[in-house]
Amino acid sequence: MGNPLPDNVVPVAGPGRSVTVTNKAVREFALDTIELAALLHAGEAQLQRACFRRDDWTCVDCGYIGEKNGGDLNADHVIPRAEGGQDVLDNLATKCVPCHKIKTQQEAARDRRRRSGKRLPPLHPADALSGPL
């Protein structure tokens, strides 16, 4: 038995139900999704440029001055998105590629420790004595 639906109709199944959608509706949805992704990307690019301008195209960690369109700077989330940080200018800082890589590796290690449930080793008693009183 062949497909009883016309060529311009696509079956779409959901939990406990099914509907049919025309290919035109699927194409329009896909275009809307692509346009939304482009708008979100454009917003991220504008936010990134605003961060670079605010920090005068200079890495906040090492002082490296980047090229305006050189691709040698990153807009880093001060509080990472994975830890609840938001995509707002106040949560971004300009970092050169090497400084950003170091911070990203530290965040990844912290995340692995958090997910594994392992704690950092306790301080040696001599270390505790050398701290502020």
C-alpha positions in Angstrom: 0.0 0.0 0.0 1.5 3.4 -1.1 1.5 6.7 0.7 -2.1 8.1 0.8 -0.9 11.7 1.3 -0.3 14.0 -1.6 3.3 14.9 -2.5 3.0 18.4 -0.9 2.0 17.1 2.5 4.4 15.8 5.3 3.1 13.8 8.2 4.2 15.1 11.6 3.7 12.9 14.7 3.5 14.0 18.2 2.9 12.3 21.5 -0.5 10.6 21.1 -1.4 12.6 18.0 -0.5 13.2 14.4 -1.0 16.1 12.1 -0.2 16.8 8.5 1.8 19.9 7.4 2.4 21.0 3.9 5.9 21.2 2.6 5.4 25.0 2.3 4.8 25.3 6.1 7.9 23.2 6.8 10.0 25.5 4.5 8.5 28.6 6.2 9.3 27.2 9.6 12.8 26.3 8.5 13.3 29.9 7.1 11.9 31.4 10.3 14.3 29.3 12.4 17.3 30.2 10.2 16.3 33.9 10.4 16.0 33.7 14.2 19.5 32.1 14.5 20.9 34.8 12.3 19.3 37.5 14.4 20.7 35.9 17.6 24.1 35.6 16.0 24.0 39.3 15.0 23.0 40.3 18.5 26.0 38.3 19.9 28.4 40.0 17.4 27.1 43.4 18.4 27.6 42.6 22.1 31.1 41.3 21.4 32.0 44.5 19.6 30.6 46.6 22.4 32.8 44.6 24.9 35.9 45.2 22.8 35.2 48.9 22.4 34.5 49.3 26.2 37.8 47.5 27.0 39.7 49.5 24.2 40.5 46.3 22.3 42.8 45.3 25.2 43.0 42.0 27.1 41.9 42.6 30.7 44.4 40.0 32.0 47.7 40.6 30.3 47.2 44.0 28.6 47.7 42.7 25.0 46.2 45.2 22.5 44.4 43.4 19.7 43.6 44.4 16.1 40.1 45.6 15.6 39.3 42.9 13.1 42.2 40.6 13.7 40.3 37.7 15.4 42.9 37.7 18.2 40.4 38.7 21.0 37.5 36.9 22.6 34.6 38.3 24.6 34.8 36.1 27.7 31.9 35.5 30.1 33.1 36.5 33.6 30.5 34.2 35.1 30.2 31.3 32.5 26.9 30.6 31.0 27.1 27.0 32.4 27.2 28.6 35.9 24.3 30.9 35.4 26.1 33.8 33.7 24.1 35.9 31.2 24.8 37.3 27.8 25.0 40.9 29.0 27.8 43.5 28.6 28.5 43.6 32.3 29.3 39.9 32.3 31.8 40.1 29.4 35.5 40.9 29.4 37.9 41.2 26.5 40.6 38.5 26.6 43.4 37.6 24.1 43.3 34.0 22.8 46.0 32.6 25.1 44.4 34.1 28.3 40.9 33.0 27.2 42.3 29.4 26.6 43.7 29.3 30.1 40.4 30.5 31.7 38.4 28.0 29.6 40.7 25.1 30.7 40.3 26.1 34.4 36.5 26.3 34.0 36.5 22.9 32.3 38.6 21.3 35.1 36.3 22.9 37.7 33.2 21.6 35.9 34.7 18.1 35.7 35.4 18.1 39.5 31.9 19.4 40.2 30.3 16.6 38.1 32.6 13.9 39.5 31.7 14.8 43.1 35.4 14.8 44.1 36.6 17.4 46.5 39.9 19.2 46.5 42.4 17.7 48.9 42.5 19.3 52.3 45.1 21.9 53.1 48.2 20.8 54.9 48.2 22.0 58.5 51.3 24.1 57.8 49.4 25.9 55.1 46.5 26.7 57.4 48.9 28.3 59.9 50.5 30.5 57.3 47.2 32.2 56.5 45.9 35.4 58.0 45.1 35.4 61.7 
